[in-house]
Amino acid sequence: MAEGTMKTHERIAENGYSFWIYTPDGYDGTKAQPIVVFLHGRSLCGRNLNQVLRYGTLDAIKKGMNMPAFVIAPQNPGEAWKPSKLMDIIEWMEANYKVDANRIYVLGMSLGGYGTMDFAGTYPNKIAAAMALCGGCYLKDQTGLGELPFWIIHGTADRAVGVNESKKVVAGLQEKQLTSRLRFDWLPGASHGALARAFYLKDTYDWLFAHSLQDEGRPVEEYISIDNAILKMAYSELRELRALVGEDD
């Protein structure tokens, strides 16, 4: 595992989420750190926080990914993600840790992709950038998604959450001419599960970290690409990293 510490927290508010916190290597409370919020899909829902370690950002860290940020990984008991409950955790973090409030990010897939859109669309002036994988959006008013750097990725062969769920969001933003900060990619032939590889790519986090609430005009970065070929490289990147630091597969 990359240096740093992971620990669990039970619900900090009534009916709130229990969650994991990853504290980055070298954190001593003097320098403000970004936050990455990871939202899992339906298969990890429940009341056992260890399930949240099965895939995603924390699993990538365990496999060697360097993460210069706090990571918050809540567990959803089995319903749509609630933006207000996620914000409760962010506010608790800000009260208890040295957080860079200009660099709070969210990403998730499937049910977590819906949660990413709902959370970012509800708090666009709090979230510096968001990446939604193979999800959709439950918000009736989705205009907030046009106010922050936002990247949607969905496979065209997704049988669990059809690509039209993401396409509807894009079409709605296009109709309202709110696409100047939007990126979207439809990956030909990619299945639902294929998108989980994005959590194991350094490029995913580099793209998030490239954004800040302090950026003038809050433009979306276009220089990083994620396609089918790049997704296939995800685990090999981590194997190469583990080899460099002398860890076993």
C-alpha positions as CSV (number, residue, x, y, z in Angstrom):
1,M,0.0,0.0,0.0
2,A,1.1,3.6,-0.6
3,E,2.2,5.4,2.5
4,G,-0.6,7.0,4.5
5,T,-3.3,5.8,6.9
6,M,-6.8,4.5,6.5
7,K,-9.4,4.4,9.2
8,T,-13.2,4.2,9.6
9,H,-15.7,6.6,11.0
10,E,-19.2,5.7,12.1
11,R,-22.1,8.1,11.2
12,I,-21.3,11.7,12.3
13,A,-24.9,12.7,11.9
14,E,-28.2,11.0,12.5
15,N,-29.0,8.7,9.5
16,G,-25.7,9.8,7.9
17,Y,-23.1,7.6,6.2
18,S,-20.3,5.7,7.8
19,F,-17.1,6.2,5.9
20,W,-13.4,5.5,5.4
21,I,-10.8,8.3,5.6
22,Y,-7.4,8.0,3.9
23,T,-4.9,10.5,5.3
24,P,-2.0,11.2,2.9
25,D,1.6,10.4,3.7
26,G,3.3,13.2,5.6
27,Y,0.1,14.9,6.8
28,D,0.8,16.7,10.0
29,G,-2.1,19.2,10.2
30,T,0.0,22.2,9.0
31,K,-0.6,22.1,5.2
32,A,-4.1,22.1,3.7
33,Q,-4.8,19.0,1.6
34,P,-7.4,18.3,-1.1
35,I,-10.2,15.9,-0.7
36,V,-11.2,13.1,-3.1
37,V,-14.7,11.7,-2.5
38,F,-15.2,8.2,-3.9
39,L,-18.8,7.0,-4.4
40,H,-19.2,3.3,-5.0
41,G,-21.9,1.5,-7.0
42,R,-24.8,-0.7,-5.9
43,S,-22.8,-3.9,-5.4
44,L,-20.9,-2.4,-2.4
45,C,-24.0,-1.1,-0.7
46,G,-24.7,-2.3,2.9
47,R,-23.6,-1.9,6.5
48,N,-20.1,-3.5,6.2
49,L,-17.4,-0.8,5.5
50,N,-14.9,-3.4,4.4
51,Q,-17.0,-3.9,1.3
52,V,-16.0,-0.4,0.2
53,L,-12.4,-1.6,-0.1
54,R,-13.3,-4.1,-2.9
55,Y,-12.7,-1.7,-5.7
56,G,-12.1,2.0,-6.3
57,T,-9.8,4.7,-5.0
58,L,-9.0,3.1,-1.7
59,D,-8.2,-0.2,-3.4
60,A,-6.0,1.6,-5.9
61,I,-4.1,3.1,-2.9
62,K,-3.7,-0.3,-1.4
63,K,-2.3,-1.5,-4.7
64,G,0.3,1.3,-4.8
65,M,-1.4,4.4,-6.2
66,N,0.2,7.6,-4.8
67,M,-2.6,9.8,-3.5
68,P,-1.6,13.3,-2.3
69,A,-5.0,14.0,-0.8
70,F,-7.5,12.9,1.8
71,V,-9.9,10.3,0.4
72,I,-13.4,10.0,1.8
73,A,-15.2,6.7,0.9
74,P,-18.6,6.5,2.4
75,Q,-20.9,3.5,2.3
76,N,-24.4,3.8,1.0
77,P,-26.8,1.4,2.7
78,G,-28.8,0.8,-0.5
79,E,-30.5,3.9,-1.8
80,A,-29.8,6.9,-4.0
81,W,-26.8,8.9,-2.7
82,K,-28.0,12.0,-0.7
83,P,-26.0,15.1,-1.5
84,S,-26.7,16.6,1.9
85,K,-25.3,13.6,3.7
86,L,-22.2,13.8,1.7
87,M,-21.8,17.5,2.5
88,D,-22.2,16.7,6.2
89,I,-19.0,14.6,5.9
90,I,-17.2,17.4,4.0
91,E,-18.1,19.9,6.7
92,W,-17.0,17.5,9.4
93,M,-13.6,17.1,7.6
94,E,-13.2,20.8,7.3
95,A,-13.8,21.1,11.1
96,N,-11.4,18.3,12.0
97,Y,-8.6,18.3,9.4
98,K,-6.6,20.9,7.5
99,V,-8.5,20.8,4.2
100,D,-7.9,22.8,1.0
101,A,-11.5,24.0,0.5
102,N,-10.7,25.0,-3.1
103,R,-9.8,21.5,-4.1
104,I,-12.6,19.1,-3.2
105,Y,-13.3,16.5,-5.9
106,V,-15.8,13.7,-6.4
107,L,-15.9,10.7,-8.6
108,G,-18.0,7.5,-8.8
109,M,-19.4,4.8,-11.0
110,S,-22.8,3.3,-11.6
111,L,-25.0,4.3,-8.5
112,G,-21.9,6.3,-7.5
113,G,-22.0,8.0,-11.0
114,Y,-25.5,9.1,-10.2
115,G,-24.3,10.2,-6.8
116,T,-21.4,12.1,-8.3
117,M,-23.8,14.0,-10.6
118,D,-26.3,14.7,-7.9
119,F,-23.6,15.9,-5.4
120,A,-21.7,18.1,-7.9
121,G,-24.9,19.5,-9.4
122,T,-26.2,20.4,-5.9
123,Y,-22.9,22.0,-4.7
124,P,-21.1,23.2,-7.9
125,N,-19.5,26.1,-6.0
126,K,-18.0,23.6,-3.4
127,I,-16.8,20.9,-5.8
128,A,-13.7,21.8,-7.9
129,A,-14.2,19.0,-10.4
130,A,-16.2,15.8,-10.8
131,M,-16.0,12.6,-12.9
132,A,-19.1,10.4,-13.3
133,L,-18.6,6.9,-14.8
134,C,-21.5,4.9,-16.2
135,G,-24.1,6.7,-14.2
136,G,-26.9,9.3,-14.7
137,C,-28.6,12.0,-12.7
138,Y,-31.6,12.1,-10.4
139,L,-31.7,15.9,-10.0
140,K,-34.7,17.6,-11.5
141,D,-32.7,20.8,-12.0
142,Q,-29.3,19.8,-13.5
143,T,-28.1,23.3,-14.4
144,G,-25.5,23.1,-11.6
145,L,-23.6,20.5,-13.6
146,G,-22.8,23.3,-16.1
147,E,-21.1,25.4,-13.4
148,L,-18.0,23.2,-12.7
149,P,-15.5,21.1,-14.7
150,F,-17.3,17.9,-15.2
151,W,-16.3,14.7,-17.1
152,I,-18.8,12.0,-18.0
153,I,-17.6,8.6,-19.3
154,H,-19.9,5.8,-20.3
155,G,-19.5,2.6,-22.3
156,T,-21.8,2.0,-25.3
157,A,-22.2,-1.7,-24.4
158,D,-23.2,-1.1,-20.8
159,R,-26.1,-3.4,-19.9
160,A,-26.4,-2.4,-16.3
161,V,-26.8,1.3,-16.8
162,G,-27.5,2.2,-20.4
163,V,-25.4,4.9,-22.0
164,N,-28.6,6.9,-22.6
165,E,-28.6,7.7,-18.9
166,S,-25.5,9.8,-19.4
167,K,-26.5,11.0,-22.8
168,K,-29.7,12.5,-21.4
169,V,-27.7,14.6,-19.0
170,V,-25.4,15.8,-21.8
171,A,-28.4,16.6,-24.0
172,G,-30.1,18.6,-21.3
173,L,-26.9,20.7,-20.7
174,Q,-26.5,21.2,-24.4
175,E,-30.1,22.4,-24.7
176,K,-29.4,25.0,-22.0
177,Q,-26.0,25.9,-23.6
178,L,-24.2,24.8,-20.4
179,T,-21.4,22.8,-21.9
180,S,-18.3,25.0,-21.8
181,R,-17.0,23.1,-18.7
182,L,-18.3,19.7,-19.8
183,R,-16.4,16.7,-21.2
184,F,-18.1,13.5,-22.3
185,D,-16.8,10.3,-23.8
186,W,-18.8,7.3,-25.1
187,L,-16.4,4.4,-25.2
188,P,-17.2,2.0,-28.1
189,G,-18.0,-1.5,-26.9
190,A,-17.1,-0.9,-23.3
191,S,-19.1,-2.8,-20.7
192,H,-20.3,-1.5,-17.3
193,G,-17.4,-3.1,-15.4
194,A,-14.8,-1.9,-17.7
195,L,-15.1,1.7,-16.3
196,A,-13.9,0.5,-12.9
197,R,-10.4,0.5,-14.3
198,A,-10.5,4.3,-14.3
199,F,-10.0,4.3,-10.6
200,Y,-6.6,2.7,-11.1
201,L,-5.3,5.2,-13.5
202,K,-3.0,8.0,-12.4
203,D,-4.5,10.2,-15.2
204,T,-7.9,10.1,-13.5
205,Y,-6.6,11.8,-10.4
206,D,-4.2,14.1,-12.3
207,W,-7.3,15.4,-14.2
208,L,-9.2,16.1,-11.0
209,F,-6.2,17.7,-9.3
210,A,-5.7,20.1,-12.3
211,H,-8.8,22.0,-11.2
212,S,-9.4,24.5,-8.3
213,L,-12.2,26.7,-7.3
214,Q,-9.7,29.6,-7.7
215,D,-9.2,29.0,-11.4
216,E,-10.4,32.0,-13.3
217,G,-13.6,31.0,-15.2
218,R,-13.1,27.5,-14.0
219,P,-12.2,26.0,-17.3
220,V,-12.2,22.2,-17.9
221,E,-8.8,20.6,-18.6
222,E,-8.7,18.8,-22.0
223,Y,-5.2,17.5,-22.1
224,I,-5.8,14.1,-20.5
225,S,-7.7,11.4,-22.3
226,I,-9.3,8.2,-21.1
227,D,-10.3,5.7,-23.8
228,N,-10.5,1.9,-24.1
229,A,-6.8,1.5,-24.8
230,I,-5.9,3.6,-21.8
231,L,-8.3,1.7,-19.5
232,K,-6.7,-1.6,-20.4
233,M,-3.4,-0.2,-19.1
234,A,-4.7,0.6,-15.7
235,Y,-3.5,-2.5,-13.8
236,S,-0.2,-2.7,-15.6
237,E,0.5,0.8,-14.4
238,L,0.1,-0.3,-10.8
239,R,2.1,-3.5,-11.4
240,E,5.0,-1.4,-12.7
241,L,4.7,0.9,-9.7
242,R,4.7,-2.0,-7.2
243,A,7.8,-3.4,-9.0
244,L,9.6,-0.1,-8.5
245,V,8.9,-0.1,-4.8
246,G,9.6,-3.8,-4.4
247,E,6.1,-4.9,-3.5
248,D,4.5,-8.2,-4.7
249,D,1.4,-8.5,-6.8
